[in-house]
Amino acid sequence: MTGDIGLFYGSTTCYTEMAAEKIRDAMGTNIAGTSRVDLFDIANQPIALANAYQQVILGIPTWDYGELEESWENIWEDIDQVNWRDKSVALYGLGDQLGYPDWFQDAMGYLAARITSLGARCVGQWPTTGYRFTGSQGLTKDGDYFVGLALDDENDFELSDARILRWCRQVSDEFEM
Ligand SMILES: Cc1cc2nc3c(=O)[nH]c(=O)nc-3n(C[C@H](O)[C@H](O)[C@H](O)COP(=O)(O)O)c2cc1C
């Protein structure tokens, strides 16, 4: 038996993993119409397991001046083993807007572009209001939104829990549309 939502994340220093656990808890307990969320660390579990879900959440931090995090880089070619055409997908990213202001959340943008090109329906866009950065590949075309939830535990740690809760409510509505 699988749960309602499969959450796949890569994480080098555990922040994206911690956010995955918070998202699982928020989806499971804190919102109306709760969903079970199954967590998968892509460093040791194949992304093809996403084929068992119609609703998927992907978590990706940006590393090394706008690069993919290592475990995502390692499985990048495997992403097309998933049939994204029948899926709704919400993305979240970890980044550091003050340390890397020209590359904030770039990897989330690259992942969104990759799965969109493979037919995924992306949900969970997040306003850029309140963030301080100068450049990002993680934005929608109009530039007013991130392609998913932008978390920054380096500079905005105290905002992360509230952002996660609000985004989970939004995503659970958008998954149903
Ligand atoms: C060497 C290094 C390079 C980084 N490069 C970027 C970057 O280009 N853009 C960005 O938004 N964040 C960058 N970050 C911040 C990370 O995304 C942030 O620390 C994140 O929480 C790491 O997630 P993880 O612990 O799940 O690997 C960088 C961090 C380090 C240590």
The ligand as a Gaussian input file, in Angstrom:
#p B3LYP/6-31G(d) Opt

LIG

0 1
 C       29.072000      25.694000      -0.620000
 C       27.623000      26.106000      -0.650000
 C       27.103000      26.609000      -1.823000
 C       25.758000      27.034000      -1.880000
 N       25.250000      27.581000      -3.049000
 C       23.973000      28.067000      -3.061000
 C       23.446000      28.689000      -4.232000
 O       24.097000      28.804000      -5.265000
 N       22.162000      29.143000      -4.201000
 C       21.372000      29.031000      -3.082000
 O       20.220000      29.474000      -3.105000
 N       21.860000      28.438000      -1.949000
 C       23.134000      27.958000      -1.909000
 N       23.615000      27.360000      -0.785000
 C       22.746000      27.231000       0.408000
 C       22.157000      25.828000       0.518000
 O       21.174000      25.614000      -0.453000
 C       21.545000      25.702000       1.910000
 O       22.579000      25.632000       2.847000
 C       20.618000      24.492000       2.055000
 O       19.970000      24.556000       3.287000
 C       21.335000      23.157000       1.928000
 O       20.384000      22.133000       1.911000
 P       20.710000      20.635000       2.364000
 O       21.178000      20.730000       3.805000
 O       19.427000      19.924000       2.267000
 O       21.779000      20.116000       1.456000
 C       24.946000      26.926000      -0.720000
 C       25.507000      26.401000       0.462000
 C       26.825000      25.999000       0.513000
 C       27.359000      25.476000       1.809000

